[in-house]
């Protein structure tokens, strides 16, 4: 090989590699310069001579999507509504026939059967009150005229759902001082609160207060007399509150007693003051369908005792009471709302049940075996005032015989639900005459309390009381709503 040619060839290759290296280094140097410029621009964003390359966002973030849902306004908190329902019934009697029916062995009594059908109607109320028209003793039991009943009667009332009983009535002193004391002791033992009789003169001035679902009620029980036993209880008359100073005309009303009792209650600032008097004329307002009066009825269109009876109720409302739930006449009489004019000219709504009649007894002469469970409904909206918003009733009848038992029972029957039971099928515990009587009871009770007989085809579980008047509109004579009986 020619050595000269080889040298030229090597020289050419070397020069080519050098040229390539020079060109690559030049471009590499320019690339580094350009990166430095971008970094400088990023670090000096306010320099207007340097164009800063902005990163391109991902395509997904630039694509328009659905508008976001608006945030809903929070719903306002509903105003709380508080309610309470009170139930009232009339006289719980215990005649000798009832004692005989409840005796299951010598000295052992069970009265629960009497209330088995009506108990759900008592328990549906938030608070239930009855008038206990007998004393409770530990033996020596007896019926009329001096009632002495076993503790089992009070136990049955508790089991039926009653929360309190009134003990101030014309039979409070039937067993004298020991009977008043034993009644209170037994009621304490069975856990049944009471009002109307007092252990000491100081207790007489205390006001019975109860709270039901946040509502406060002051309860005041008084009686018209104690069946002439005042002379035997001369040193113990503080044990009851007696409304009338005279027993014949009942014209000397103890206004001071009423006014003072209500003032003491008002000082405690209850929502409502409920009077539970035991006054009136026994069997008043009843006459047979032929127009003749009851054999013991003193019904008279000009009876001044009736006028004083109504005047007593009116004075209770005027003195500040809100509700009057009366017992004693043993017959059912109208119930109504009464509007009272306050001293400042505003109107206040009260309520009067003129007679709640017998709840349970052995009295069979119509309509003494007929009555009702009364309900009063109360409401408070938020922090507003408590209001009496409604009144209603359930007709009841006392059944004497149960064909499925070998003894009399004197059971309190809710009329409407029992008649529905009759429509649904056989009722072996009811005699045909019992069913007929209850149908008539439904008409009579609705006539008395709703103002007109409600036909059986329109039966309801409960009926609203809507009758009302102003206090100034004194009810006429005879007491409106008088019903005949067969």
PyMOL commands that set and color helices and strands:
alter all, ss='L'
color gray80, all
select helices_A, chain A and resi 3-43+59-62+96-102+112-115+119-123+151-160+176-190+203-205+229-239+255-267+304-318+415-424+432-450+456-458
alter helices_A, ss='H'
color red, helices_A
select strands_A, chain A and resi 81-92+103-105+108-109+127-132+135-136+148-149+164-166+193-195+208-212+215-223+272-278+286-288+323-325+335-341+347-353+358-360+370-381+387-401+408-414+463-464+468-470+483-485
alter strands_A, ss='S'
color yellow, strands_A
deselect
rebuild
show_as cartoon
